[in-house]
């Protein structure tokens, strides 16, 4: 379309909309939006290719790479702490209090998550209700996490959290 209009392309990234307004939930979440304007791509530029198909594909790759960098800088344990707590609100007052205290006492597991690799596989043992592996899996999207605990009730409760991502598996020891 930009070629037909002889217009420059101004790539704009918007982060946080999906987190605050999730498609599959009825409640809004606390959060903020971040907008980043990337460098203008002048009309007629051949930097991303000369054929429309390849140009669009390369610009899409630019968006993906820049969005991933932006997301990595924003999506910290603090960013996901409210989402994790929402998973435990209706699981009983004792569970909620325990998870809240655990999150607070461990600073949302910031240091533990920073020590984890970005990719590969890890096992987290004695995970309890699963708050630490849950927030770790949300922050480290490319890391496959297996969380275990000896208590089958705690594992079942952790499995049934609404926000468990596909890179997290809970197992009873």
Buried (B, 14 or more C-beta within 10 A) or exposed (E): EBEEEEEEBEBEBEBBEEBEEBEEEEEEBEBEEBEEEBEEBEEEEEEBBEEEEEBBEEBEEBEEEBBEEBBEEBBBBEBBBEBBBBBBEEBEEEBBEBBBEBBEEBEBBBEBBEEBEEEEEBEBEEBBBBBBBBBBBBBBBEBBBBBBBEBEEBBEBBBEBEBBEEBBBBEEE
